[in-house]
């Protein structure tokens, strides 16, 4: 791969935006958005679709060891468990996502606190009309490329509510900066691990992940689908051991990718070893991706940055422009 190939197929410069992610993350967290201090919250609902929904997945992982119950809604309906102690966080990068607008309309009927994030659109109009708390965050290139700006802006705003440690944010940004050197477009050799993995993705990839890294796996699936326009499967490694593993008894063109944490739960580590032994015994080739051993925020952001780059390189390798999503546009135009 060389820069002329990237220029030919990455027509809207997605790679150039991703190379700015460390800077975008830092600027977003150091922005002038006010830090909220809402008392008595015991239930947070994150509502959003696609990349906006992935933000909710990350917050769910961060809050997994707290006493706050988290619901992630990717659709039209809110859970029935809403009380005055519920915080509903609605995110739509475009501001025009039909499902998210429906959630916003329905949320008004509850007693919950509502906060909305978008780059404008109908979300902003509805919030101004109904006096709903609203934050405008600029869209950069596309919703999925804007991910890091939205995530780190929201981390700043909610840092008191989620008891976020500043050093965890600094660590995550530092990891992004170090990773960029290895995977960005100025290293288009086989020493680039993102290019290496992209080359190894053939046919349909099946992504295995532990529960704590589900948000990174789902994001990878979505990014491969949107950027490379390929079919992808993802499965929790523990659950798959009770069902999905049986499918490997037959020959298959599907290729496994294992997303592992160096400090996964000990029984999950045991599961990984058994699964790899099984694949080797069946002569099934697999790829491994390891999260760093830092905070949960750093792990997930690191994986998403690396795997998003993989999806972009894969798109270019198969002569796809990663930016257009014509099928999504087709459905949205008819809703």
C-alpha positions in Angstrom: 0.0 0.0 0.0 1.2 3.5 -0.8 -0.1 7.0 -0.3 -1.3 7.3 -3.9 -3.7 4.3 -3.4 -5.0 5.9 -0.2 -5.6 9.2 -2.0 -7.4 7.3 -4.8 -9.9 5.5 -2.7 -10.1 7.6 0.5 -11.5 10.4 -1.5 -12.8 12.4 1.5 -9.7 12.0 3.6 -11.0 9.9 6.5 -7.4 8.7 7.4 -6.4 12.4 7.8 -9.1 12.9 10.3 -8.2 9.8 12.3 -4.6 10.9 12.4 -6.0 13.9 14.4 -7.8 11.8 17.0 -5.3 12.3 19.8 -5.5 16.1 19.3 -9.3 16.0 19.0 -9.6 14.0 22.2 -7.4 16.4 24.1 -9.2 19.5 22.8 -12.6 18.0 23.6 -11.7 17.2 27.2 -10.1 20.6 27.6 -13.1 22.4 26.1 -15.2 25.0 27.9 -18.2 22.8 28.5 -19.4 23.0 32.1 -18.9 20.0 34.3 -22.3 18.8 35.6 -23.0 17.9 39.2 -26.4 16.2 39.4 -27.2 14.6 42.7 -29.2 11.4 43.4 -28.8 9.7 40.0 -29.0 5.9 40.3 -30.1 5.1 36.7 -28.6 6.4 33.4 -30.0 5.7 30.0 -27.8 6.3 27.0 -29.8 6.5 23.8 -28.3 6.6 20.3 -27.7 4.6 17.1 -24.6 3.5 15.3 -21.5 5.5 16.5 -23.7 7.5 18.9 -24.8 4.3 20.4 -21.2 3.1 20.8 -20.6 6.0 23.1 -23.3 4.6 25.4 -21.6 1.2 25.3 -18.4 2.8 26.5 -20.0 4.6 29.4 -21.8 1.4 30.3 -18.3 -0.3 30.6 -16.9 2.6 32.6 -19.8 2.5 35.0 -19.9 -1.3 35.3 -18.2 -1.3 38.7 -20.4 1.5 40.2 -23.8 1.4 41.9 -25.4 3.3 39.0 -27.7 1.1 36.8 -27.0 1.7 33.1 -29.3 1.0 30.1 -28.2 1.5 26.5 -31.1 2.0 24.1 -30.5 1.5 20.4 -34.0 1.9 19.0 -37.3 3.7 19.6 -38.4 2.6 23.1 -37.3 3.7 26.6 -37.4 1.2 29.5 -40.3 1.2 31.9 -37.9 1.6 34.9 -37.6 5.4 34.6 -37.9 7.5 37.8 -37.1 11.0 38.9 -33.6 9.6 39.7 -33.0 8.6 36.1 -30.7 10.6 33.7 -31.5 10.2 30.0 -28.6 11.0 27.8 -29.5 11.3 24.1 -26.8 11.4 21.4 -27.2 11.9 17.7 -24.2 13.3 15.9 -26.3 14.4 12.9 -29.2 15.5 15.1 -31.6 13.9 12.7 -31.6 10.3 13.6 -35.3 9.1 13.6 -35.0 6.6 16.4 -33.2 9.2 18.6 -35.8 11.9 17.9 -38.5 9.4 18.9 -36.7 8.8 22.2 -36.4 12.5 22.8 -40.2 13.0 22.2 -41.0 10.1 24.6 -38.5 11.2 27.2 -40.4 14.5 27.7 -43.3 12.5 29.2 -41.1 11.1 32.0 -39.9 12.7 35.2 -36.3 12.0 34.3 -33.5 14.6 33.8 -32.8 14.8 30.0 -29.6 15.9 28.3 -29.1 15.9 24.6 -25.9 16.0 22.4 -25.8 16.6 18.6 -24.2 18.8 16.0 -27.5 20.6 15.4 -30.4 19.3 13.3 -33.9 18.5 14.6 -32.5 17.5 18.0 -31.4 21.1 18.6 -34.8 22.4 17.4 -36.8 20.2 19.7 -34.6 21.0 22.7 -34.9 24.7 22.2 -38.7 24.3 21.7 -39.1 22.3 24.9 -36.4 23.9 27.0 -34.4 20.7 27.2 -30.7 20.8 28.2 -28.7 20.7 25.0 -25.0 20.6 24.0 -23.9 21.2 20.5 -20.7 19.3 19.5 -19.3 19.9 16.0 -19.4 17.0 13.6 -16.1 16.4 11.9 -16.1 14.5 8.6 -18.7 11.9 9.5 -20.5 10.6 12.6 -18.0 7.7 13.1 -15.0 10.0 12.6 -16.5 12.4 15.1 -16.7 9.7 17.7 -13.7 10.8 19.8 -14.8 14.4 20.0 -18.2 13.5 21.2 -16.8 10.9 23.7 -14.2 13.1 25.3 -16.6 16.1 25.5 -19.1 14.0 27.3 -16.5 12.5 29.6 -15.6 16.0 30.7 -19.3 17.0 31.2 -20.2 13.9 33.2 -16.9 13.3 35.0 -18.4 14.1 38.4 -21.4 11.9 37.9 -19.3 8.9 36.7 -16.5 9.5 39.2 -14.0 9.7 36.4 -10.3 10.0 37.3 -8.5 12.7 35.3 -5.4 10.4 35.1 -7.5 7.8 33.3 -8.3 10.4 30.6 -4.7 11.5 30.3 -3.6 7.9 30.1 -6.1 7.2 27.3 -5.0 10.3 25.3 -1.3 9.3 25.8 -2.1 5.8 24.5 -3.7 7.3 21.4 -0.7 9.4 20.7 1.7 6.5 21.0 -0.5 4.2 18.9 -0.8 6.9 16.2 2.9 6.6 15.5 2.6 2.9 14.7 -0.6 2.9 12.7 -1.0 6.2 10.9 -0.7 6.9 7.2 3.0 7.8 7.4 3.8 4.2 8.1 2.4 2.2 5.2 4.8 -0.7 5.6 4.3 -4.3 7.0 5.5 -3.0 10.4 2.1 -1.2 10.7 0.0 -3.7 12.8 -3.3 -2.2 11.5 -2.3 -2.9 7.9 -1.1 -6.4 8.8 -4.5 -7.3 10.4 -6.4 -5.7 7.5 -4.5 -8.0 5.1 -5.5 -11.0 7.2 -9.2 -10.2 7.1 -10.6 -12.4 4.3 -14.1 -13.5 3.6 -16.3 -13.0 6.7 -14.5 -12.2 10.0 -16.0 -13.5 13.3 -15.0 -11.3 16.2 -14.8 -13.0 19.7 -14.6 -10.7 22.7 -14.9 -10.8 26.5 -17.9 -9.0 28.1 -15.8 -6.1 29.3 -14.6 -5.3 25.8 -17.9 -5.7 24.0 -18.1 -2.0 23.1 -14.8 -2.2 21.2 -15.9 -5.4 19.4 -19.3 -3.9 18.4 -17.6 -0.8 17.2 -15.1 -2.9 15.1 -18.0 -4.8 13.6 -19.8 -1.6 12.7 -16.7 0.1 11.3 -15.9 -2.9 9.1 -19.4 -2.8 7.8 -19.5 0.9 7.2 -16.0 1.5 5.9 -15.1 -1.8 4.1 -18.7 -2.7 3.3 -18.3 -6.3 4.3 -20.3 -8.7 6.4 -19.1 -9.3 10.0 -20.1 -11.4 12.9 -19.4 -10.8 16.6 -19.8 -13.1 19.6 -19.1 -13.0 23.4 -16.4 -15.7 23.8 -18.0 -17.2 26.9 -21.5 -17.4 25.4 -20.1 -18.7 22.2 -18.6 -21.6 24.1 -22.1 -22.8 24.8 -23.4 -22.6 21.2 -21.4 -20.8 18.4 -18.3 -23.0 18.8 -20.3 -26.0 17.4 -20.4 -24.3 13.9 -16.6 -24.8 13.7 -17.2 -28.6 13.4 -17.8 -28.0 9.7 -15.4 -26.4 7.3 -15.9 -22.7 7.0 -14.6 -19.6 5.1 -15.2 -17.5 8.2 -12.1 -16.3 10.0 -11.8 -15.7 13.8 -10.4 -12.5 15.3 -9.9 -12.7 19.1 -10.0 -9.4 21.0 -8.4 -10.1 24.3 -7.5 -8.1 27.4 -4.2 -8.8 29.1 -5.9 -8.6 32.4 -9.2 -10.4 31.5 -10.9 -12.3 34.3 -9.0 -15.6 35.1 -11.7 -17.9 33.9 -12.0 -15.9 30.7 -8.2 -16.3 30.2 -8.7 -20.0 30.6 -11.5 -19.9 28.0 -9.2 -18.1 25.5 -6.5 -20.8 26.0 -9.0 -23.6 25.4 -10.5 -21.9 22.3 -7.1 -21.4 20.8 -6.1 -25.0 21.4 -9.3 -26.0 19.7 -8.7 -23.8 16.7 -5.1 -25.2 16.4 -6.4 -28.7 16.6 -8.8 -28.0 13.8 -6.2 -26.1 11.7 -8.3 -23.0 11.9 -6.2 -19.8 11.5 -7.0 -16.9 13.8 -5.8 -13.4 14.6 -5.4 -11.9 18.0 -5.7 -8.3 19.1 -4.7 -7.3 22.7 -6.0 -4.4 24.7 -3.4 -2.6 26.8 -3.5 -3.3 30.6 -4.5 0.2 31.7 -7.9 1.7 32.8 -11.1 0.4 31.1 -11.3 3.8 29.3 -7.8 3.5 27.9 -8.3 -0.1 26.9 -11.5 0.6 24.9 -10.3 3.8 23.3 -7.0 2.1 22.3 -8.9 -0.8 20.7 -11.3 1.4 18.9 -8.6 3.6 17.4 -6.6 0.6 16.3 -9.5 -1.3 14.9 -11.1 1.7 13.1 -7.8 2.1 11.3 -7.9 -1.6 10.4 -11.3 -1.1 8.9 -10.2 1.9 6.8 -7.1 0.1 5.5 -9.3 -2.9 4.6 -11.6 -0.7 2.7 -8.7 0.8 0.6 -7.3 -2.7 0.0 -10.5 -3.8 -1.6 -10.9 -0.6 -3.5 -13.7 0.9 -1.4 -14.1 4.5 -0.4 -14.7 4.2 3.4 -16.8 7.4 3.7 -20.1 6.8 1.7 -22.8 4.7 3.3 -25.4 4.6 0.5 -27.4 1.8 2.0 -27.9 3.8 5.2 -28.9 6.8 3.2 -31.4 4.7 1.3 -33.2 3.6 4.4 -33.1 7.1 6.1 -34.7 8.7 3.0 -37.6 6.4 3.3 -38.3 6.7 7.0 
